[in-house]
Amino acid sequence: MKTVVTGGAGFIGSALIWQLNRDGNDDILVVDQLGSGEKWRNLAGLRFHSYLHKDEFIRRIRLQDAAFDGVRQVAHLGARSATTELDADYLLENNTRYTHDLAEWALRIGARFVYASSAAVYGDGSQGFSDSETLLPRLRPLNKYGYSKLRFDVQAARAGLLQHIAGARFFNVFGPNEYHKGPMRSMVLKAWEQLSESGSIKLFRSYRPEYADGGQMRDFIYVRECAEILARLLDRPKLNGIYNIGSGRAETWNDLAAAVFGAAGKQGSVEYIDMPGDLRNQYQYCTQADMTRLHQAGIPWHPWTLGAAVTDYVRNYLNRGCARLDWREDAAHSA
């Protein structure tokens, strides 16, 4: 296999495989944990060489199985991504140690290694949203998931690994192939479902006076854009360190709701609801990626505006009853 994609049946992982298929690459090992859920459906429209359970994969990697020595690219996107996960030991094993072992293995065999970090590492944003390594010691995530992601970033920086690998620090991603994520589905999908069922969209009330209800802000980015950037990072082994993957814009949840109303061609109302108590102390009121490093890297990709991305997702996927990417089909690229 030329390429390994861990989390390959997941949201961003399967979108990356879709992009790699579009680029002509199907010599791919998919690593994941399918279980009894519906995530397997994300693989149905993709081309790849083989599949391996994540536990078996890391076991063989730790044994230095020579069968994988021909791998040339590794995109490590597999992680426990629920920001509400309570088991810190599990997160540190699954998100931190697993990533460290894979990074060292990839470097040993001379493979390109790109891994998923997260904007959750920025916490309340008081330290800004720069992807510079110099900011790492000052970051304070608001949840255990963000901490597990930051731990690898810090370990990789201290060990000098970031000089040889690339981290993709994702902001608020939405788009096809996320339907299986349960409560971690994007607000675009949840809003479309709510609008279809009740004619209204539910947003959290604000608990800070400087933000109106629904005025909390996020950097939203379309998964197709993420997949394109990831594919370009894989092909450029000299581009190392951490890169923010966002739009560079902070837009409100009200903006997002308006985009869903427009894409669905429906008029509706917004209902502001109480935020769960256990979420209030972990809630990020504003995220906005500093995209300077990625733009300076000179990677070519097609950026999407929020309105164009929501319209593409709603009209070319959700309204058609097809929430998955398929390499044989290409939705209208109308950004």
Secondary structure, DSSP 8 states (H G I E B T S, - for coil): --EEEETTTSHHHHHHHHHHHHTT---EEEEE--TTSSGGGGGTT---SEEEEHHHHHHHHHTT-GGGTT--EEEE------TT---HHHHIIIIIIHHHHHHHHHHHHT-EEEEEEEGGGGTTSTT-----GGGGGG---SSHHHHHHHHHHHHHHHTTGGGT-EEEEE-EEESTT-GGGGGGS-HHHHHHHHHHHHSEEEEE---STTS-TT--EE-EEEHHHHHHHHHHHHT-TT--EEEEES-S--EEHHHHHHHHHHHHT---EEEEE---HHHHTT--SB-----HHHHHHT-------HHHHHHHHIIIIITTT--S--TT-------
